């Protein structure tokens, strides 16, 4: 069941430019909660090794480095009803939503979002 269906091998979720000191990066399973799991990396370092996507949002606060902050979400599986589906929201340090997106990934695929701190 390597690539069942027409799911993405990778997604570019866009980028934002901010002056914020940090962002809150949260995600959830926006379809049937079926055990989707992701690994989250920032600038190629693992931040969360194995996050189970639930119906409620969960995630982490990311202190921003000046310049590029590359956030990768790698699908560890496709749950019981593939693909790996998630809704991503990013809030700045004033709790203003600066990005909202979704992904549909096959296992092993990565969705990337970039935050550029000025």
Secondary structure by P-SEA (a helix, b strand, c coil): cccccccccccccbbbbbcccbbbbbbcccccccbbbbbbbccccccccbbbbccbbbbbbbbccccbbbbbbbcccccccccccbbbbbbcccccccccbbbbbcccbbbbbbbbcc
